Amino acid sequence: MIKTPYYLIDKTKLLSNMEKIAYVREHSGAKALLALKCFATWSVFDLMQQYMDGTTSSSLFELKLGRQKFAGETHAYSVAWADDEVEEMLENCDKIIFNSIGQLQRFAEQSEGKVRGLRVNPQVSSSDYLLADPARPFSRLGEWDPAKIEQVIEQISGFMFHNNCENGDFGLFDKMLTHIEERFGHLLHKVEWVSLGGGIHFTGEDYAVDAFCARLKAFSEKYGVQVYLEPGEAAITNSASLEVTVLDTLYNGKHLAVVDSSIEAHLLDLLIYRLNAKMAPNDGEHTYMVCGKSCLAGDIFGEYQFDRPLAIGDRLSFIDTAGYTMVKKNWFNGLKMPSIVVKQLDGSVEVVREFGFEDYVSSLS
């Protein structure tokens, strides 16, 4: 039996998302790039690269990972490139997307001859969280003034709009894309490609996929552009779990169970956005608050129902833990880092990476 904690990636479940992405690519003409900021576990890229067109990055390291481990195009984006990163960035990318006109002009000479784009902020988004809202007041994420963008249009061949955040509503996507067309349509006619970013949950159940494909195709034909999508969560939704073991149980007004993992160290987004981890099945008469083993008082996965009292040694499984987890895991408290385990398409289970004390030591100095 594999020692917990570990992230378990199920390639069969991953394949389901890949097939939906392939459907959208075929019926819309859009290309799909994996957003490495969400998921960068390269041990399953062998499967994903068969169904996607490449990767997009948020940093030099992500860019190089995409270039080395994932077939297809490699797009380079960063909120701000440092002087000592630019040369290596240019060596590893097919397209570079600058976040601002200032960066575009600063590195204009060095990037001459490269396919260049500019991030545009349409000042609308689907985000429910100010923390994650790219269109928040005073946002640094992209240029918003069409007049200023038009002045540098000859230096670029494409745009990147990223204003969808966990948007599973096609109607809202359509409305915001219409807003983009109304504000920037005259500029869209002057470029060759447009990335619509990530955050569009088109692989979710009951999403209006055919309407989505038709909308993308019409947009592409109207402006004569190649459309790119940058799925992160959409690529890996429901494809992984975090497997843990109960280490202790106690009662303090509620029944508590302490497991060998931590939200702060292993599922950080839950802490940031004050969300509960998902568990299935989750029914029964016995309610427990499942807690992490770090010293953080609020290290709590959530409350769950079980069909019997929990006992030390019981295994629990938190579902839908692929996105924004392994890319954010950390060594807080020196806790054991979850292994990465892959369930292959043939059903075999393989431990692809374990982490030990030397990894903890080498992360510090």
N, C-alpha and C positions, 0 to 999 in steps of 0.2 A: 504494500500500500504506500502511495506517495505521501511524503511528509507534508503537512500543511505548515504555513499558509502557501497557497499557490494560485496563480491565475491560470485558468483552464480555457484555452481557445479551441472552439469546436469548428473545424474546417467545414463540416457539412452545413452548419448554421451560417457560417461566413459565406459559403457558396451561394446560399439563397439570396443574400444581398448582392453578390456579384452578378448573379443572373438578372436581377432587376436593373442593375446599372447597365448591363449589356443591352437590355431591352430599350432603355432610354437612349443609349448611344445610337442604336440602330434606327429607332423611330423618330428621333429628333435631329440627328446629325451632330449633336453636341459631343464634345470630348470630355472625359472624366479624369481628373487628377486627384490622387489621394492626398488629403491634407494631413501632413505628418505631425502637425501640432496636436492633433487629436489621437492619432494612433501611429506608432512607428516601430512596432514589433516585427522586425524584418524576417523573422523565421517563417512567417506565413506569406511573405511577398511572392514566393514562387507561384502561389495560387492567384493572388490578387492581380499580379501584373498581366495575367492572361485575359483579364476582363476590364482593365483600365488603361489609360493612355500615358500614365506617368505620375509624377508627384509635384506638389507645391510646398513651399517651405516658409518658415518665419525667421530663419537664422542661417548662418553659414554652416553650422553643424548639421542641421536638418537637410540643407541643400546637398551637402556632400554625402549624407546617408542615402538620399534619394538617388543621386547619381550612381553611387556604388552598388546599391542593393535592389533597385527597381528599374525594370526596362522602360523605355519610352522617353517622353519629354521630361525635362527637369526645369521647373519654373522657380525663379529666385525672387522672393519678396522678403523685406524686412521693414519694420517701422523706421529704422534708420541704420544705414550702413556706415561702419567706421572706416576710416582711411586705410587701415591695415587689413581690412577684409576684402576690399573691392577687387584686387587682382585675382585672388583665389576664387571669389564669387564668380567672376567673369569666366574663369577657366572651367567652371563646373555647371554652368546654366545654359539652357537653350533660349529662355526668355528672362529678362529682368524687369520687375515691376517696381518702380520707385513710388514711395509713399507720398512724396511732396515734389513740387516744382523746384524747390530749393535743392533737394538731393539730385534730381534729374539734371539740373544745370551744373551742380558742383562736380558731378562725375560724367558730364557730357563728353569730354574729350577721351577719357579712359574707355567709356562704353561705346564709342563710335564704332559702327558696324554691327553691333549686337541688336537683336530684336528687343525693343524697349517698350514698356507700357507705363501707365500711371494709374495709381489708385484714386478712384473718385468716390467722394462721400455724398450720397444723394440726400442725406439729412432726414431719412426715414428708415425705420428698422422694425423688426418683429420681436425684439428682445423684451422679455419681462423683467430683466434685471439691469439696473443702471450700471452696475459693475461691468457687464458684458456688452453694453449697448454701443456699437460703433458710431451711432448717430447721436450720442449723448451731447449735451451742451459743451462747447469748447473742445470738441473731439480733435485729437491729433491725427486721426486715421483717415488720411486722404484729402484731396482737394475738393472744394465744394462750389467754387465760383466758375461758371461756364466761360465767362469772359477771359479770366486768367488762363484757363486751360487752353482756350483757343489760340492764345499767343504762343504756345509751345507745341501745338498739334503736329508741326512738321518734324519734331524730334522723336515722336513716338508712333507706334503702329497699332496700339491696343489700349484697352481700359480694363481695370479690375474693379468691380463693385462687390463689396461684401457687406450686405445689410440684413441678411436673413440669419436668425438665431433660433434654433430648435423650432423652425416653422413647418408644421405639418398641415397647414391650411393653404391649399392651392389658390383659393380666392384671394387671400392676403398676398401671396406671392405675385399673382397677376396684377393686383392693385398697385403694388410697389414697383413692379416692372413698368407699368404704364406711367407712373410718376417719373421714373428714370427717363423714359422716352420723351415725355413732355418737357423735361428740363434740359436734357442733353442730346435729344434726337439729331439736331443739326451737326453735332460733333460725332455721333455714332456713324453717320454716313462717311466720315473721313478716316475711319480706322479699319483695320483688317480683322481684328479679333477682339472679343469681349469675354472676360471671365465674370460670371455671376456669383462667384464665391461658393461658400459652403452654407451649412445651417438649414438646408432644404431637405426635409425628411421625406423624400419621395420614395424611399424603400419601406416606409411604414405601412401598416395595414390600412386598407380603405383609402389610400391616397389616390387622387384623381390622376393616375399616371398618364393615361392617353391624352387628357386635356393638357397636362404639363408638357408632353412631347410636342403636341400641336402648337402650343404657345412658343416654345423654344424654336421650333422650325420656322414659324412665321416671323419671329424676331430676327432670326439669322438671315432669312431671305429678304426681308424689308430693308435691312441695312447692309447686306452683303458682307456679313462677318462670320467668322468661325466662333461658335459659342463654346466656352469651357465651363464646366462645373467643377467644384472642389469639394466633393463629399468627404466628410470626416466621420461623424456619427452615422450618417446614412450608409456608409460602407461597412460598418462593423456592429450595428445595432443588434443586440441580443445574441451575439456570437461568443461571448465569454462569461465566465463566472469567477468569483473569488471564493476558493474553498478554504474553510477554517475549521478549527476544532475547539470545543468548549473546554476551558481550563479550570473554571471554578463557577460555582453558583452560590448566591447569597440572597438575603431578603432584607430590604430596607424600605418598607412600605410598598415596594413592588418586588416581584421576582426578577433577579438579575442574573445574567450569564456573561462571563468574561471569556473572550475568545483570543486566539493567538495572532491577532491582527489589530489594525488600528485605522480609523478613518483618516486621521491626520497624516499618517505615513503611507497609507496604501490606497485610500479612496478620497483624496484631498478635496475634490470638487463637492463632496457631500458637506464638508465643513464650511467651505467658502460660501456655498449657496443655501446652507441650512436645509438640506434635503435628507431623506432617509434612504438607506440602501434598500434594494428590492430583493425579496425572497419568495421563492415558490417551491413547493406549496406553502401557503400561509393560512392555515385554518385549524381549528381545534379549540378546546376549552382552556388550554393552559397558556397564559400570556407571560412573555418574558421581554424585558428590555435587554437587548444584546449589546454588550459594551466592548470596547477595545481595551488592550492591555497597556496602553501608554499612560503616562502620568497626567495627561490632560483630563480635567474633570468632565468635560463635555465630549469625550471620545465615545460617542454612542452611535451605533448603526441604526437603531430604531426599535420599535416594539413589534413583536410578532406572535402569532398564535400557533401552538403546537398541539398535536393530538395526545401527547403524554408529557410528563415533567422531563425537563432536560437533565442529562447526567454528564458528569465529567467524561470526556472522551468522545462525546457525540460530534458528528461531523455536520456542519451547516454549509449552505451554498447560497451566496449572494449572486443574483443574476444580473445580466446586462452591465457588465463591468469592464468592457473593452475600452470605451472612449474616455479620454482625459484621466486615465488611471495610471497605467504603466509609464506614460510620459511624465507623470508628476510624482511618482513614488519617491520617497526620500528616507533618510536614515535617522529621523527623529527618534530620540531615546535609545538609539543603537538597536532598534528592534530588528529581528530577523526579516530580511527582505523576502517577499514571496517569490518562489520559483516561477518560471514560465513553462507551462506544459501545453502541448498541442495534441488534440485528438484528431488524428488523420482521417482522411476520407474513407479509409478501409476499416475504421473503428479502433485501430491501434492507438495507444496513448504513449507519448514520448515526452520525457523531461528534456527540454531543449536548453534550459539555463538554470543553474542554481547559484545563489549568492551566499558568500560566507564572510567571516571576520576580516579576511584580507581585502575584500571589496569595500567594507566599511572603513578600514584603515586608509586605503588608497583614495577614498573620497575626501579625506582630510589631510592635514599635514602638521 
